[in-house]
Amino acid sequence: MAGKPKIKIVDDTELRQEIEKNTDLLGQIDLAKWAISVAKHVVPYLEKEFPDNENIANGFKVNELWQKGEATVHQVRQAGFKVHEVARECKSKTAKSAARSIGQAVGVVHMRGHAMMATDYAVKTINLAFNKDMTKVTEERKWQLHELNRYIKDDKSN
């Protein structure tokens, strides 16, 4: 059974439920890859405040190294904590939400549930950037689901 978001967001609940259900079809590595793609989708909302941030880049890099067996879970967690430090430094709520999405995506290595949190923070970013416009929210969820289905297809062919 699909859960509720742990953060307050205006959302397309049917699409969210479908996404959450389908995340079970991915292994840990492909789930991490998908979550990183979701987080990268909202990076532009953070870059307005923190362009080319070293901690953000390192979070992505260490997660990707873990995917190849070249980093430990501990190293990924430490990189994720640094991303959340960036979130605490953000002045705008939109940038903070985007940074939280990235931090959660990096943390999928540690816990699968972080993937849905990454998607929820991405939706929150859209809520903040577009004044809770449901059309934009649905577009984001459809994009997330399309990306997820791409990884599911790739996972099944491996």
HELIX and SHEET records of a PDB file:
HELIX    1   1 THR A   13  THR A   23  1                                  11    
HELIX    2   2 GLN A   28  GLU A   47  1                                  20    
HELIX    3   3 GLU A   54  GLN A   67  1                                  14    
HELIX    4   4 VAL A   73  GLU A   89  1                                  17    
HELIX    5   5 LYS A   93  VAL A  106  1                                  14    
HELIX    6   6 GLY A  107  VAL A  109  5                                   3    
HELIX    7   7 HIS A  114  ALA A  129  1                                  16    
HELIX    8   8 MET A  134  SER A  157  1                                  24    
END                                                                             
